Amino acid sequence: MTAIQDSVVAGVLARDSRSIGRAISAVEGNGGSPEILRALFEKTGRARVIGLTGPSGAGKSTLVRRLAQAYRRRGKTVGIVAVDPSSPFSGGAILGDRIRMTELYTDPGVFIRSMATRGTLGGLARATSDAVDILDAAGFDVVLIETVGVGQDEVEVVKAAETTAVVLVPGLGDDIQAIKAGILEIADVFVVNKADREGADRTCAELSMMLDLTQDRGWRPPIVRTVATRDDGTAALLEALESHEAHLASTAERGERRARRARARLRTLLEERFRRAVEDRAPTPGGLEEAVERVAGRMEDPYSAASKLFEKITQRKK
């Protein structure tokens, strides 16, 4: 590593906010910063990582703020990774979540980082797991991941979090049935936020009926009602999250989840490395651009072209 990278790593381990920010910026760049992550990895695996996902407008940011405050009252340090939509002009995060969490900024026991999706699907940014590792290595007790507003198939948060809370609001009605094959199936805890609205009872009842019809996983996700703007229900949500932590600690599921997350992360890194290799060699003879022209001109089918590109990149011989 360079002297600058050594300095950043030392700063992260000392929980220096500036160094943590620099490390996360480094891993967000093209190609990331594997040297920093390699140096920090042995210090990871201690933080409690919790993901909050759900549709836009469900109040996730306010709920994350309330949870962070509740953990702080228990003496826990908290890192927050808030995934925001990308600006159409700069490509950076729009920073709406950070604006809603301004009262946490003066707390030295809280670190907040917004990350832009930059076209990444699934509710997370490409480097979210890397950012979580950095906050973990920095010694934060709890890391909260807030996804950008997600839809039916955007369930990437399970690849980064130990426990996933799905946040819903009254008024979804039959939409719950429409999306139950997506984000609802990843929930370890259901949160019905804005529970002071009309329709909260119906939403909770529909969730309960859905759970009655699903296969027993050994853990039945609790349904917690909250009104985050008033800090109502935060204590109950915290207890539900802690109950799931106890469940993981008492079963083999924690190891299974860690293996699943490690597998998903390795696949993502391999896919990214292969994509960069293909793009780097795109203009060369037999590269991507030539393959594109042949497929577009109907001179070769895409399957054969892809097979040749794969053979070329991996340098395998028949």
C-alpha positions as CSV (number, residue, x, y, z in Angstrom):
1,M,0.0,0.0,0.0
2,T,1.0,3.6,-0.4
3,A,1.7,5.9,2.5
4,I,-1.6,7.6,1.9
5,Q,-3.5,4.3,2.0
6,D,-1.6,3.3,5.2
7,S,-2.7,6.6,6.7
8,V,-6.3,6.1,5.7
9,V,-6.4,2.6,7.2
10,A,-4.9,3.8,10.5
11,G,-7.4,6.6,10.6
12,V,-10.3,4.2,10.0
13,L,-9.2,1.9,12.8
14,A,-9.0,5.0,15.0
15,R,-12.6,5.8,14.0
16,D,-11.5,9.1,12.5
17,S,-14.4,10.5,10.5
18,R,-12.3,12.1,7.8
19,S,-10.4,8.9,7.2
20,I,-13.6,6.8,7.1
21,G,-15.0,9.2,4.5
22,R,-11.9,9.0,2.4
23,A,-11.9,5.2,2.6
24,I,-15.5,5.0,1.4
25,S,-14.8,7.5,-1.4
26,A,-11.9,5.3,-2.5
27,V,-14.0,2.1,-2.7
28,E,-16.7,4.0,-4.6
29,G,-14.3,4.9,-7.4
30,N,-13.8,2.8,-10.5
31,G,-12.0,-0.4,-9.5
32,G,-12.5,0.4,-5.8
33,S,-9.6,0.2,-3.5
34,P,-8.8,-3.4,-2.7
35,E,-5.7,-2.6,-0.8
36,I,-7.6,-0.6,1.8
37,L,-10.3,-3.3,2.1
38,R,-7.7,-6.1,2.4
39,A,-6.0,-4.3,5.2
40,L,-9.2,-3.7,7.1
41,F,-10.9,-7.1,6.5
42,E,-9.4,-8.9,9.5
43,K,-11.1,-6.3,11.7
44,T,-14.5,-6.9,10.3
45,G,-17.3,-9.2,11.4
46,R,-18.1,-7.6,14.8
47,A,-20.8,-5.1,13.9
48,R,-24.5,-5.8,13.9
49,V,-25.6,-5.0,10.3
50,I,-29.3,-4.2,9.8
51,G,-31.0,-3.3,6.5
52,L,-34.2,-1.3,6.1
53,T,-35.9,-1.5,2.8
54,G,-39.3,-0.8,1.4
55,P,-41.2,1.5,-1.1
56,S,-40.4,5.2,-1.5
57,G,-42.3,7.4,1.0
58,A,-42.5,4.7,3.7
59,G,-40.5,6.9,6.1
60,K,-37.3,4.8,6.1
61,S,-35.0,7.8,6.8
62,T,-37.0,9.0,9.8
63,L,-37.1,5.4,11.1
64,V,-33.4,5.0,10.7
65,R,-32.8,8.2,12.6
66,R,-35.1,7.0,15.4
67,L,-33.3,3.7,15.5
68,A,-29.9,5.3,15.6
69,Q,-31.0,7.5,18.5
70,A,-32.4,4.5,20.4
71,Y,-29.1,2.6,20.0
72,R,-27.2,5.7,21.1
73,R,-29.3,5.8,24.3
74,R,-28.1,2.2,24.9
75,G,-24.5,3.3,24.5
76,K,-24.0,1.8,21.1
77,T,-22.1,3.5,18.3
78,V,-23.9,3.6,14.9
79,G,-22.8,3.8,11.3
80,I,-25.4,4.6,8.7
81,V,-25.2,3.9,5.0
82,A,-28.0,5.7,3.2
83,V,-28.4,4.8,-0.4
84,D,-29.9,7.8,-2.3
85,P,-31.0,8.1,-6.0
86,S,-28.3,9.4,-8.3
87,S,-28.4,13.0,-9.5
88,P,-29.1,13.1,-13.3
89,F,-26.5,15.8,-13.6
90,S,-23.5,14.9,-11.4
91,G,-24.2,11.2,-10.9
92,G,-23.8,11.7,-7.1
93,A,-26.2,11.1,-4.4
94,I,-29.1,13.5,-4.1
95,L,-28.6,13.5,-0.3
96,G,-32.2,13.6,0.7
97,D,-31.6,11.1,3.5
98,R,-28.7,13.1,5.0
99,I,-30.9,16.2,5.1
100,R,-33.5,14.3,7.1
101,M,-30.8,13.1,9.6
102,T,-29.2,16.5,10.4
103,E,-29.7,16.2,14.1
104,L,-27.4,13.2,14.2
105,Y,-24.4,15.0,12.8
106,T,-23.2,16.5,16.1
107,D,-23.1,13.1,17.7
108,P,-19.5,11.7,17.6
109,G,-20.9,8.2,18.0
110,V,-22.7,8.3,14.7
111,F,-21.3,8.3,11.2
112,I,-23.6,8.9,8.2
113,R,-22.7,8.3,4.6
114,S,-24.9,8.7,1.5
115,M,-24.1,6.6,-1.6
116,A,-25.6,7.1,-5.0
117,T,-27.0,4.1,-6.8
118,R,-25.4,5.2,-10.1
119,G,-27.6,2.9,-12.1
120,T,-27.2,-0.1,-9.8
121,L,-30.4,-2.0,-9.4
122,G,-31.6,-3.7,-6.2
123,G,-31.9,-0.7,-3.9
124,L,-28.1,-0.6,-3.1
125,A,-25.1,1.1,-4.5
126,R,-22.2,-1.0,-5.9
127,A,-19.9,-0.4,-3.0
128,T,-22.4,-0.7,-0.2
129,S,-20.9,-3.9,1.2
130,D,-17.5,-2.3,1.1
131,A,-18.7,0.7,3.0
132,V,-20.3,-1.6,5.6
133,D,-16.9,-3.3,6.0
134,I,-15.2,0.0,6.6
135,L,-17.7,1.1,9.3
136,D,-17.4,-2.4,10.8
137,A,-13.6,-2.2,10.9
138,A,-13.9,1.3,12.4
139,G,-15.5,-0.3,15.4
140,F,-19.2,0.8,15.1
141,D,-21.4,-1.5,17.1
142,V,-24.4,-1.2,14.7
143,V,-24.4,-0.4,11.0
144,L,-27.8,0.6,9.5
145,I,-28.3,0.3,5.7
146,E,-31.2,2.3,4.3
147,T,-32.0,1.3,0.7
148,V,-33.3,3.6,-1.9
149,G,-37.1,3.1,-2.5
150,V,-37.4,-0.4,-3.9
151,G,-39.9,-2.5,-5.8
152,Q,-40.8,-6.1,-6.2
153,D,-37.5,-7.7,-7.3
154,E,-35.0,-5.3,-5.7
155,V,-33.8,-7.4,-2.8
156,E,-30.1,-6.9,-2.8
157,V,-30.1,-5.7,0.8
158,V,-30.1,-9.3,2.0
159,K,-26.6,-9.7,0.5
160,A,-25.3,-7.0,2.9
161,A,-27.4,-7.2,6.1
162,E,-27.7,-9.8,8.8
163,T,-31.3,-8.7,9.6
164,T,-33.7,-7.1,7.2
165,A,-36.7,-4.9,8.1
166,V,-39.2,-4.3,5.4
167,V,-41.0,-1.0,6.0
168,L,-44.5,-0.6,4.6
169,V,-47.3,2.0,5.1
170,P,-51.1,1.8,5.3
171,G,-52.9,2.1,2.0
172,L,-51.0,-0.5,0.0
173,G,-54.1,-2.7,0.1
174,D,-53.9,-5.4,-2.5
175,D,-50.4,-4.2,-3.5
176,I,-49.1,-6.4,-0.7
177,Q,-50.3,-9.5,-2.5
178,A,-48.9,-8.2,-5.8
179,I,-45.4,-7.8,-4.4
180,K,-45.3,-10.6,-1.8
181,A,-43.0,-12.7,-4.1
182,G,-40.4,-9.9,-3.9
183,I,-39.4,-7.7,-1.0
184,L,-41.9,-9.1,1.4
185,E,-40.2,-12.6,1.4
186,I,-36.9,-11.2,2.6
187,A,-38.3,-9.6,5.8
188,D,-37.1,-10.7,9.2
189,V,-39.2,-7.9,10.7
190,F,-42.2,-6.1,9.2
191,V,-42.6,-2.4,10.1
192,V,-46.0,-0.8,9.4
193,N,-44.9,2.9,9.7
194,K,-47.3,5.8,9.7
195,A,-49.5,3.5,11.7
196,D,-51.7,6.4,12.8
197,R,-53.2,6.5,9.3
198,E,-56.4,4.9,8.3
199,G,-55.9,1.3,7.0
200,A,-53.1,0.3,9.4
201,D,-55.2,-2.5,10.9
202,R,-55.9,-3.8,7.4
203,T,-52.3,-3.7,6.5
204,C,-51.3,-5.6,9.6
205,A,-54.0,-8.1,9.1
206,E,-53.0,-8.8,5.5
207,L,-49.4,-9.2,6.5
208,S,-50.4,-11.7,9.2
209,M,-52.5,-13.7,6.8
210,M,-49.6,-13.8,4.3
211,L,-47.4,-15.1,7.1
212,D,-49.9,-17.8,7.9
213,L,-49.7,-19.0,4.3
214,T,-45.9,-19.1,4.0
215,Q,-43.7,-22.0,4.8
216,D,-42.3,-22.0,8.4
217,R,-38.7,-20.8,8.4
218,G,-38.1,-21.3,12.1
219,W,-38.6,-17.6,12.6
220,R,-41.9,-15.8,12.1
221,P,-41.3,-12.2,11.3
222,P,-43.0,-9.9,13.8
223,I,-45.2,-7.0,12.7
224,V,-44.3,-3.8,14.4
225,R,-46.4,-0.6,14.2
226,T,-44.5,2.7,14.3
227,V,-45.1,6.4,13.8
228,A,-41.5,7.4,13.3
229,T,-42.2,11.2,13.2
230,R,-43.4,10.9,16.8
231,D,-40.9,8.2,17.8
232,D,-43.8,5.9,18.6
233,G,-43.0,2.2,18.3
234,T,-39.2,2.6,18.1
235,A,-38.6,0.7,21.3
236,A,-40.8,-2.2,20.0
237,L,-38.9,-2.3,16.7
238,L,-35.6,-2.3,18.5
239,E,-36.8,-5.3,20.6
240,A,-37.9,-7.1,17.5
241,L,-34.5,-6.6,15.9
242,E,-32.7,-7.8,19.0
243,S,-35.0,-10.9,19.2
244,H,-34.0,-11.8,15.7
245,E,-30.3,-11.3,16.7
246,A,-30.9,-13.8,19.5
247,H,-32.6,-16.2,17.1
248,L,-29.6,-16.1,14.8
249,A,-27.2,-16.6,17.7
250,S,-29.0,-19.7,18.8
251,T,-29.3,-21.5,15.5
252,A,-27.2,-22.4,12.5
253,E,-28.9,-19.7,10.4
254,R,-26.3,-17.1,11.2
255,G,-23.5,-19.2,9.6
256,E,-25.8,-20.0,6.6
257,R,-26.5,-16.3,6.1
258,R,-22.9,-15.4,6.3
259,A,-22.0,-18.0,3.7
260,R,-24.8,-16.8,1.5
261,R,-23.6,-13.2,1.7
262,A,-20.0,-14.2,1.1
263,R,-21.0,-16.2,-2.0
264,A,-23.1,-13.3,-3.4
265,R,-20.3,-10.8,-2.8
266,L,-17.7,-13.0,-4.5
267,R,-19.9,-13.5,-7.5
268,T,-20.4,-9.7,-7.7
269,L,-16.7,-9.1,-7.6
270,L,-16.0,-11.8,-10.2
271,E,-18.7,-10.4,-12.5
272,E,-17.4,-6.9,-12.1
273,R,-13.8,-8.1,-12.8
274,F,-14.9,-10.0,-15.9
275,R,-17.0,-7.1,-17.2
276,R,-14.0,-4.7,-16.8
277,A,-11.8,-7.3,-18.6
278,V,-14.2,-7.5,-21.5
279,E,-14.5,-3.7,-21.7
280,D,-10.8,-3.2,-21.5
281,R,-10.3,-5.4,-24.5
282,A,-13.3,-4.1,-26.4
283,P,-11.4,-2.4,-29.3
284,T,-8.9,-5.3,-29.8
285,P,-9.2,-7.8,-32.7
286,G,-11.8,-10.4,-31.6
287,G,-12.9,-8.1,-28.8
288,L,-16.3,-6.8,-27.7
289,E,-16.7,-4.2,-30.5
290,E,-16.0,-6.7,-33.2
291,A,-18.5,-9.2,-31.6
292,V,-21.1,-6.5,-31.4
293,E,-20.8,-5.7,-35.1
294,R,-21.0,-9.4,-36.1
295,V,-24.1,-10.0,-34.0
296,A,-25.8,-6.7,-35.1
297,G,-25.0,-7.7,-38.8
298,R,-26.5,-11.1,-38.2
299,M,-23.2,-12.7,-39.1
300,E,-23.0,-14.6,-35.8
301,D,-25.4,-15.5,-33.1
302,P,-25.0,-13.9,-29.7
303,Y,-24.4,-17.2,-27.9
304,S,-21.4,-18.1,-30.1
305,A,-20.0,-14.6,-29.9
306,A,-20.3,-14.6,-26.1
307,S,-18.6,-18.0,-25.9
308,K,-15.7,-16.8,-28.0
309,L,-15.3,-13.7,-25.9
310,F,-15.3,-15.8,-22.8
311,E,-12.7,-18.2,-24.2
312,K,-10.6,-15.2,-25.2
313,I,-10.8,-13.5,-21.8
314,T,-10.1,-16.6,-19.8
315,Q,-7.5,-17.8,-22.3
316,R,-8.9,-21.3,-22.3
317,K,-8.0,-23.7,-25.1
318,K,-10.3,-26.3,-26.6
